[in-house]
């Protein structure tokens, strides 16, 4: 009979707290339709280049980006590292923004695997031709020669900011659009790679076709597992000779996953069919979230251009982690973007109803008194003599 269990046991039962994962757009789960596409996929051996679904997806992405060839890879990090191997002799340098994913989030692999040194120039929103020229000029003074100019779109550490292609009015001071940077790099004899893990977001936010972004660099990588929601996969695009070399490097790095890429390629094809235009929903929800929490005194919230919301802590707070810890305890999974910023990523798994609950939870968990998080950040006051 209902209600006949031991009262003490009944009293301890609580509904599970609902959680919302805003750590990244990589946390999405395949939709039912994507799972059905994966289940229906025929599988052959990708290591031999036999799988028709993988070959078709590579050709499709290459065409979208205006490149002759492409290679499916399991991760964006592998795509980036192979790009370095293609362009950089040992003891050469890569010019990139200070917060580039390849510099911050790939475990120093450029140096560890290929002997390449990452040389940061500019700021979090990009760099200009003067900064690039100045770095290259130092080659005459014994600095490592720059072999590769590294571009990124969107700029993850900058909260998904779009690095404009041609519009100087959209660039902050000290940043040039990608076109003049590419022209300058080529005039200096330097190769270019575009880490386009979230290039789909830049495309949707600006309306600029993918092929126009692709033409700015010699090689381009795009992720299928971030905003597009596939469980894994990135695609490296470029000239045919470079992609042939990249295919051998893929095998050498352990990226030949036999039949698995067939299922993941089916997911990627489904994502291209159904999940590109809907990125606009993520961008809209990111703006709504930013506006709804901007008045909290704990932080200063930037208006996002795409799907990432950054909230930089304000005095007296100096660290973001105490805020993140309180939010995680309340069911909002998030983490610091850098030590003084909280990051929230909107994605395929967050709908409008979810967003309303997220906003309410953030405001309730943090309240209006930031000083209570100061001790959590700094510990108990030190004894004084």
N, C-alpha and C positions, 0 to 999 in steps of 0.2 A: 504493500500500500504506500502511496506517496506520503512522505513526512514521517515514516516509521523508523528511520535510521537513528542511530545514537545522536542525541542533541549535540554533544561535543564535536562529533565528526561533521555534522551538518554546519556547525558554526565556523569550522575552519575552511570550508569550501568557498573559494572566491573566483569570480570569472577572471580569466587571464587578461592581463593588460594588453591592449592593442598597441602595437608598435608601428612606427613609420620610419623607413630607412631612407635617410636623406644624405648618406655619406657620399654617394656617387651615383652617376647614371649607369654604372656597371652592375648594380645590384638587381636589375630587373630580372623577372622570371619570364620565360617564353610564354606567350599568350596561348590559349587553346588552339587557335588557328595555326600558329607557328609550330606547336607540337604536332599537330596533324600533318603539316607539311614535312616535318622531319621524319615522322613515322612512315610516310608514304615514299620517302626517298629511296631510290635504288643506290646501292653502295658498291663502289669498285675501289681499287687501290690507288690512292693519291700519290704514294711514293713513286709509282711508275708513270704518273701523269695520265692514268687511265680513266679517272672518274669524270663522267660527262658533266655532272652538276657543278663540280669545282671548275672545270674548264669554261663552262658557260658563264659562271659568276665572274671569273677573272676577266673574260672578254667583255662582259657587260660593264664592269667597273672601269676597265681601261677606256672603253668608249665614252663613258660619262665624264671622265677626266681628260679626255683628248690625248691619251697616250697609246703607243703602239702595243704595249704588252702589260701584263699584270700577274701577280703571284699572290695566292691566298696563303696567309700565315696564321698560326694560332693566336698570336698576341701582337699588340701594337708595339710593345717593347722589342720583340724580335724583329718587327718590320723596321723600326728605327735603327737597331743595331746593325742589321744587314745593310741599310742605306749608308751607314758610316763605313762599313767594310768596303762597299762599292766605290766610295769617293775618296777615302782618306788613306794615304800611305802612313806607315808607322812614323811617329815623331812629328806629325803634322797637327794643325789646330783647326778647331771648329768655332766660328763666330756665332753666338746665340744670345738671346736675352738672359738675364740673370736667373729668372724663374722658369726657364725652359724645362719641360718634362724630362728631356734627355739628360739634363744636367742635375736635376734634383731628385727624380723619382725612378731612376734606372740603375741604382746601386753602383755608380761609377763605372759602368760597363764599357763606356767608350775608351777609358784608359786601360781597364783590366783586360779587355778582349783584343782591342785593336791598337793600343798605344797612341791614341789620339787625345789631345788636350782640349778641353772645353774652355773657351775664352769669352767671358760675358761682356757684352757691350750694351749700352742703352739702359732702359728701365723696364718695368713690368709690362708696359704697353707697346714695346717695340724699340727699334733704334732707327737712326737716320743714316744717310749715305756718308755724312761727315764722320760718324763714329766708325763705320766700316772702313773708310779710307784711312783713318788714323791708326786702326789696328793693323791693316795691311802695310802701312808705311813703316811700322816697327820691325818688319821682316829684315830690313836693311841693317837693323841694329842687333841682329842675332836672335830675335824672337822666333818661335816656331812658325813656319809658313802656314798661312790659312789655306786649307784645301777645300773647305766646305762652309758655305753660309747657310745657317739653319733658321728656317722660318717656322712659325707655329700658328695655327688657326683652328678653333678659337684659342685664345691664350688662357690656359687653365689656371695658372697661378694668379692671373689678373681677373678671375671671376668670370671666365667665358667671354671676355672682351673680344670683339672682332678687330683684327688688324686689317684696315681698309686696303682695297686693291689699288684704287686710283684717287680717292677723294681726300685731298689734304685737309679739308675743313673738318673731317672727322678724326684727325690725328691730334693728339696732345703735343705740346712743345717737345722737341727732341725726337720726334718720330716721323718718318716718311712712310708713304704708302708702299705697298709691296712692289709695284711696277718699277719705280725709280731705283729701289734697292736692287731688284733683279738685274736691271740694266747696268747698274754700277758694278755689281758682282761679276757679270759676264765680261764687262770691259776690262776687269782686272784679272780675268782668266780663272775665276773661282766657280766651282759647282754650287748648285743650290738644291736643298731638300726642304720640302714642306711637310712637317708633321701635322697632318690634317685629321687627327683623331676625332675632332668635333667639327670638321669642315662642313658636314651636313648642316650643322647649326648655323654656321656663317652663311651658307647658301640660302637657308630659309629666312634668316633674319634680314638679309640684304636683297634677295632676289637675284643675285649674281649667279649665273649658271656655273655648275661644277667645272666645266671645261675651262672657263676663264680663270678660275682659281688654279686649275691644274697647269695651265701654260706658264705660270710664273716660275716654276721650278723644274729641274731636270728629273727628279723623282718626287713622288708624292705618296704618302701613306694615309689611309682612311680606316677608321674603326667601324665595325658592324656591331660591336658589343656595348657601345655606350648609348647614345641617344636612340639608335635604331633598335636596340633591345634584343639582339641575337645573343645566345649564351657565350659565344666566343668568336674570334675571327677578326683579322685586319687584312687589308689588301695593299700591297706595294705596287705602284705603277711607274713605268718609265720606258726608256728605249729597250728594244728587243734584246740587244747584246747584254745590257746590264741585268735584265730580268733573267736571262739564261744563267748568268753568274750567280744571281740571287738564289736561283733554284738549287744550285749546288751548295750554297751556304746554308740554305734551309735544312738540307739533309745533314750537313755537318754539325748544325746546332741542335739536332734532334727534333726538328719540326715536322718530319714526315710521319703523320699520324695514321697511316694506312686507310682504313675505311671511315674513321671518324669525320674527316673533313666533308664527306658526302652529306652527312646529316647536318653538319654545321653550315655547309653551303646552301642547303635547302632553307635553313633558318635565315641566312643572309639574303637569299633571293626574296623570301617572303617579306623581310624587313624593307627591302628596297621597293617592293610593290605597295606596302601598306603603312610604313612607319616614317617616311621622310616628311611629308606635308604636316603630319600631326606634331612635329617638333614645335610648331607655332603655339600649340597648347602649352607645352612646357615653358616656353618663353613668357607667355601670358601669365601663367601661374607664378612664375618666378617674380614678375613685376608686382603681382598682387600680394605675394608673401612679403616682399621688401617693403611695400607701402604700409602693410598692416602691422609690421613690427618696428618701423623706423622711429616711432616716438618713445620706445623703451630707452631709459637713460643708460643702459649698460654699454651701448655701442653706437656707432655711426654706420648706417646702412647705405651702401651704394645702390643706385638704380641699375639693375642688370640689363645687359643687352641680349643675353640668351637665357640659358637655363640654370646658371649658377648665381647664388645670392651670397655676397660677402658682407659680414658685419664686423667692423673693426672695433675692438673694445675701447671704451672711453675712460678717462680717469674717474675714480681712483683705481680702476682695474688695469692690470698690465698683462694679463694672460687670458687666453680664451678658454683653456681647458676646464677651469671651474664651471663656466657656463655650459660647456658641452657635457660635463659630467652630470650636472643637474638636469639637463634636457634628456640625456640618455636614461636617467632614472625615471623620468616622466613618460618615456616611450618614444622620444624623438632621437633616433640614432644619427649622430653627426660627429664631426671632429674638427680640430683647428685646420684651417688652410695654411696659415703660418702661425707662429706663436701668439700673435695678437689679433687673429681673425677667426671667426666662426664661419664655416661654409655649409650652405644648404644646397643640395642638388635636386632639382625637379626632373622627373623622368616618367617613363611609360607607366610605372606602377602607382603613380599619384594622380587621383582624379580630383574633381572640384569638391566633392563632399569630404574627401580626405584632407584637402587643403584647409577647409574651414575648421576641422578638428585640430589640425596641426597648429594653426594660428592661435586658437583658443588654448591649446596645451602649452605653447611657448610662453604666452603672456601669463598664464597661471603659474607655470613652473618658476619663472624668473621674477615675477612681481615687479614692483617699481622701486626697489631699494637695492642698488648694485653693491652697496657697502658690505652686505652680508656674504658676498663672494670674495672679498678681499682676503679674509683670514684663510679661506680655503685655498687661495692661490699662494699665499706667503707663509702659512703656518702661524702658530701662536707667536705673540710678540716676544722678542728676546728680552731676557733680564738685563737691566742696566745697573751699573755700579754706582 
